[in-house]
Each structure stands twice: as C-alpha cells, then as structure tokens.
Amino acid sequence: MKPEYKNLYEKFGLNVVYYRKRLKITQLELAELVDVDRSHISAIELGKVGVSFDVIFKLAEVLQITPKDLFDFRD
C-alpha cells in the first residue's frame, strides 16, 4: 500500500465498521458471511490491507448496501 493512500484505506475501513455495527454483527459473524478470516476483517477495518473486488462485492451484499456506499467517505 502506498503511504499516500493510507488515509483512504482507513476511511474505507471506517465505513465497513459503520455498516457492520448498523447490522449489529461482530467481526467474526461478518467474516463468516463474507467467507474470509476474522483477522482479515479486522485488517480491513483498520485500513491495513487492500481489498479485492470480490470481497468488496461480498461485503456490500452482506452489509445490505451498494459497493459505492463503502467508498462514500465522510470528512
């Protein structure tokens, strides 16, 4: 990950946290529904890793939002 994009990864992660908590599910529950490891969800939420399109699409489906919602960053 390029350092200049770190802030965007973190904002993406914050959106994942927001929508996950809105559904009142844990990281483990989200991980199981998306079919990834819980530690991967944690790393996404903390903005430590990039995310494939497959995971973005599955996250959006599980979180009952559009993929665009995950990129609608708040200031």
BELNOR-V612173 format. One record per pair of residues at least 24 apart in sequence whose ideal C-beta (glycine too) atoms are under 10 Angstrom apart, sorted by the first residue. I is the first residue (numbers start at 0). J is the second residue. Records with the same first field share a line. If there is no record, write none. Layout:
I = J ; J
This chain:
0 = 46 ; 47 ; 48 ; 49
4 = 46 ; 49
5 = 46 ; 47
6 = 46 ; 72
7 = 46 ; 70 ; 72
8 = 42 ; 43 ; 45 ; 46 ; 47 ; 48 ; 49 ; 50
9 = 44 ; 45 ; 46 ; 47 ; 72
10 = 46 ; 69 ; 70 ; 71 ; 72 ; 73 ; 74
11 = 43 ; 44 ; 46 ; 49 ; 50 ; 55 ; 58 ; 69 ; 70 ; 72
12 = 40 ; 41 ; 42 ; 43 ; 44 ; 45 ; 46 ; 47 ; 48 ; 50 ; 69
13 = 44 ; 45 ; 46 ; 72 ; 73
14 = 44 ; 58 ; 62 ; 64 ; 68 ; 69 ; 70 ; 71 ; 72 ; 73
15 = 40 ; 43 ; 44 ; 45 ; 46 ; 50 ; 55 ; 58 ; 62 ; 69
16 = 40 ; 43 ; 44 ; 45
17 = 44 ; 62 ; 64 ; 68 ; 69 ; 73
18 = 58 ; 59 ; 61 ; 62 ; 63 ; 64 ; 68 ; 69
19 = 44 ; 58 ; 61 ; 62
21 = 62 ; 63 ; 64
22 = 61 ; 62 ; 63 ; 64
24 = 61 ; 62
28 = 61
29 = 57 ; 58 ; 61 ; 62
30 = 61
31 = 61
32 = 57 ; 58 ; 60 ; 61 ; 62
33 = 57 ; 58 ; 60 ; 61 ; 62
34 = 61
43 = 69
